[in-house]
Amino acid sequence: MDYIEQILSDKNKNKSEKWISENFSTFHSFINSLFSLDISWKEKLYLHINSLDTPPNCYCGKNVHFINITKGYRKYCSTYCLSNDSLIKQKKKETCVVKYGVD
C-alpha cells in the first residue's frame, strides 16, 4: 500500500496515465492486468484502491457513471431512479412536514 500512496501522493496527484506508465511501468501494467473490462485506466485504479471487483450498478441494475478518482461513481443511473428511491421519497415527505406541516 505504501507503493500506491507514493504513486498517488500530492506531487503525482494529477499526472496522466501516460506519465504513470513511463515512470511506474510495473504498477501501470499491474492495474491493467487486474481488470479486463472496457473501462478507463482511472476507473481501474479506483476499483483497485477501493477493493472492488466490478463497477457498481444502480438499484435498477443499470451501470452508473464514473465521476472521477476521488468521488468514484454516482449512486443512481438517472434522475428517474433518484426520484423513485424510497429513501429519497421519505426525506421529501419529512421535509414537507417540517417546513409546511403537511404530508
Summary of the structure (lengths in Angstrom):
residues: 103
radius of gyration: 19.1
end to end distance: 50.2
largest distance: 61.4
contacts: 220
relative contact order: 0.08
helix: 54%
strand: 7%
